[in-house]
C-alpha cells in the first residue's frame, strides 16, 4: 500500500510566507494543468487562482524542484523535528570533509536537540562553535579549504536557529552540502593539477578547467539527487529518523 504524503500546504499559506512570484506561479500553472510560459516567468504578481485544497509537498517537488519544495517547509506546522533532522542528514553527507571537530560536534548536538535531548543553550553554543570552525576553515588556503569551509557552514546551518528558522536551516544546509560536494571535486582537481607538469602543463590547463567544471556539476547533481530522494522519503514518513515514530 502506498504511503500517504505527510506534509501539505495551501496557496494562501505560500502567499503569506512571501513565496516568490516565479515559484508560486509555476506551481499554479501545474495545478491548472497548463504550461509555465516565458510571460508567466516575467510576471511581477501572483496569478489569480482559487484553490483552497491542501497541496502535498511532493507535488511541489515535482512541479518546482527541490529548492522550492524545501523552502515550502516553512509553511508546514508541527514538522520542526523532521525539518531539523533532514538538515542534519544533508550536512552529514559531507561530514567527511569537515576538518574541525567542532563542526562534527554541532551535528550531534543538532540531532539531539531535534529529538528533545539537548537544551536551547547547548544548541546555541554548538552553533557558535560551528561558526567559529567555519571562520577558521575560511582563513586557510586552497580548494580543499573551500570544501572544508562549506562543509563547516552546512554543520552550522543544521545547528542554527530555533523555532521557525528550522525551515531556513534545512534549506541552507541542503544547499551548503551540495556546494561542499562540488568544492571537494574541485579540491581533487587541484591536487591532480599539482601533480602534472613539464611538457604536459599547457594541455593540462585546457583539460583542467573543463574537468573541474564537470566534476563540480556532477558532484552537485549527485548530492541533489540524494537529497531529493531523502526529501521524498521524509514526506512519505519513511526517512530513517521517522521509523520509531511510525512504528509507535
Secondary structure, DSSP 8 states (H G I E B T S, - for coil): -------EE-HHHHHHTT--HHHHHHHHHHHHT----HHHHH-SS-------S-EEHHHHHHHH-HHHHHHHGGG-TT-HHHHHHHHHHHHHTTGGG--SHHHHHHHHHHHHHHTT-S-HHHHHHHHHHHHHHHHHHHTS-SHHHHHHHHHHHHHHHHH---GGGHHHHHHHHHHHHHHHHHHHHHHHHHHHHHH--GGGHHHHHHHHHHHHHHHHHHHHHHHHHHHHHHHHHHHTT-SGGGHHHHH-
